Amino acid sequence: MAGHIPVMSSEVMEWLAVRPDGFYWDGTFGRGGHSRSILDSLSQQGRLWATDRDEAAQAEAGRINDRRFTFKRADLLAALDLLPSGMDGFLWDLGVSTPQLTTPQRGFSFQENGPLDMRMDQSEGETAGELINRLQEKELADLIYTFGEERLSRRIARMICEARKQDSQWTTHRLAEICTRAYPRRHHRIHPATRTFQALRIAVNDELNQIETVLPLALNRLNPSGRAVVISFHSLEDRIVKHTFKAFVAHGFRILTKRPLQANEDERAVNAASRSAKLRAIERGAP
Ligand SMILES: C[S@@+](CC[C@H](N)C(=O)[O-])C[C@H]1O[C@@H](n2cnc3c(N)ncnc32)[C@H](O)[C@@H]1O
């Protein structure tokens, strides 16, 4: 199984500007690359809490034996209830980790054949396969259009609903094959299943709702001069981050990145995942 290369690490550390004695939250621990960099910048008085909803992330966090470090398995919303009150900064590196993508059993990728699952937390909730069996054709088309910005959403939804009459068992390759058939024969810039898979993943994990609900609450928990850094991987996520940050300017916050930062050429060349990353940072005003 592949590991996960943390995206835009030096930019994260530059914009988080860790205070050695501070308290930090990494809300998307993944394989802990960013968390380890934050720990390296903390003094013995500093503390880091990391959270993630993924069981494999929890197992990885168990390898960090450091009394300044605490891990809790939680989604972003649940994490807020667990965290101590104020914080000097937090990082969200959204989306999925490389091991999630490349493990066939997780069902996130059309490159790997596996059950159509897509849950970041496999202990609860509906899988993507169950979701597409439950929805009406129109609901499915709307979901694929809204969360995937897929212009062929109606055709894809119709074909999925036809196929499920024959067989309600879903694999990633079966769905990818339907998306490919739905597209006219020509050269595609991206794989025909990309947008449909994105839409289902967002819906299964309630991703946009989590960001929209929790980001304002988390910003309000920052101490004076505290900072937030958020990396998003598609325009729907980035739009929420951008608008939330803008709204907080009226509450004494300062946007540190006028435009979102992107990975440099060197990083893009070696880490394909970094190519769609957009980093935004904001700082709470001093008292
Ligand atoms: C891109 S990876 C993070 C990688 C990490 N920064 C590293 O250096 O290894 C995204 C992680 O965020 C988690 N995640 C995404 N959305 C989440 C949410 N709403 N609540 C909790 N965890 C979430 C995923 O399970 C995944 O492990």
The ligand as a Tripos MOL2 file, in Angstrom:
@<TRIPOS>MOLECULE
LIG
   27    29     1     0     0
SMALL
NO_CHARGES

@<TRIPOS>ATOM
      1 C1         -5.4340   14.5240    2.3500 C.3       1 LIG1
      2 S1         -5.5940   13.4970    3.7400 S.3       1 LIG1
      3 C2         -4.6310   14.2980    4.9770 C.3       1 LIG1
      4 C3         -3.1820   13.9600    4.9070 C.3       1 LIG1
      5 C4         -2.3580   14.4650    6.0600 C.3       1 LIG1
      6 N1         -2.3060   15.9160    6.0870 N.3       1 LIG1
      7 C5         -0.9690   13.8780    6.0360 C.2       1 LIG1
      8 O1          0.0040   14.6440    6.0460 O.co2     1 LIG1
      9 O2         -0.8450   12.6510    6.0260 O.co2     1 LIG1
     10 C6         -7.2120   13.8560    4.2720 C.3       1 LIG1
     11 C7         -7.6310   13.1270    5.5460 C.3       1 LIG1
     12 O3         -8.7060   13.8720    6.0830 O.3       1 LIG1
     13 C8         -9.6910   13.0030    6.5460 C.3       1 LIG1
     14 N2        -10.9390   13.7440    6.4350 N.ar      1 LIG1
     15 C9        -11.4560   14.3460    5.3460 C.ar      1 LIG1
     16 N3        -12.6110   14.9520    5.6550 N.ar      1 LIG1
     17 C10       -12.8120   14.7460    6.9790 C.ar      1 LIG1
     18 C11       -13.8370   15.1300    7.8970 C.ar      1 LIG1
     19 N4        -14.8790   15.8540    7.5240 N.pl3     1 LIG1
     20 N5        -13.7030   14.7540    9.1890 N.ar      1 LIG1
     21 C12       -12.6260   14.0250    9.5950 C.ar      1 LIG1
     22 N6        -11.6420   13.6180    8.7730 N.ar      1 LIG1
     23 C13       -11.7390   13.9740    7.4900 C.ar      1 LIG1
     24 C14        -9.6150   11.7840    5.6550 C.3       1 LIG1
     25 O4        -10.0750   10.6360    6.3270 O.3       1 LIG1
     26 C15        -8.1180   11.7260    5.3300 C.3       1 LIG1
     27 O5         -7.4510   10.8530    6.2090 O.3       1 LIG1
@<TRIPOS>BOND
     1     1     2 1
     2     2     3 1
     3     2    10 1
     4     3     4 1
     5     4     5 1
     6     5     6 1
     7     5     7 1
     8     7     8 2
     9     7     9 1
    10    10    11 1
    11    11    12 1
    12    11    26 1
    13    12    13 1
    14    13    14 1
    15    13    24 1
    16    14    15 ar
    17    14    23 ar
    18    15    16 ar
    19    16    17 ar
    20    17    18 ar
    21    17    23 ar
    22    18    19 1
    23    18    20 ar
    24    20    21 ar
    25    21    22 ar
    26    22    23 ar
    27    24    25 1
    28    24    26 1
    29    26    27 1
@<TRIPOS>SUBSTRUCTURE
     1 LIG1         1 GROUP 0 **** ****
